Amino acid sequence: MIIHKFEICNMEFDGFIQVPFTEANLDRYLVRKSILDALNFAMPKFGANLLDIGCGKMPYRTYILEKSEVKIYTGIDIEGSLVYDNNVQPDLRWDGRTIPLSNDSFEAFFQYFCSITLS
């Protein structure tokens, strides 16, 4: 899935995993590169089941499944928080207060770009 498409010297970049440093994305480069660096650091610690809280359009899903031990990647997002493409939908939706899952359902969770408190 390509969210943002950049072409530099006939190379395609998705803007999330392949993050070019260009004038067109100076406002996003540092943030997305930092997220990718943190993700690469954390991925060896992920188990087989991963919950992506506030998943949005899940731009890191394929990368995580290909580059880690994660076998089940579940995305959850707040009901009505985003207009999704037909081919990209969260696996689960929640009210923003109570995640509709039992404790210990996942070995790890991944959360970026949303501010939440887990208790």
PyMOL commands that set and color helices and strands:
alter all, ss='L'
color gray80, all
select helices_A, chain A and resi 23-45+61-67
alter helices_A, ss='H'
color red, helices_A
select strands_A, chain A and resi 6-8+11-13+49-53+72-78+92-94+108-111
alter strands_A, ss='S'
color yellow, strands_A
deselect
rebuild
show_as cartoon
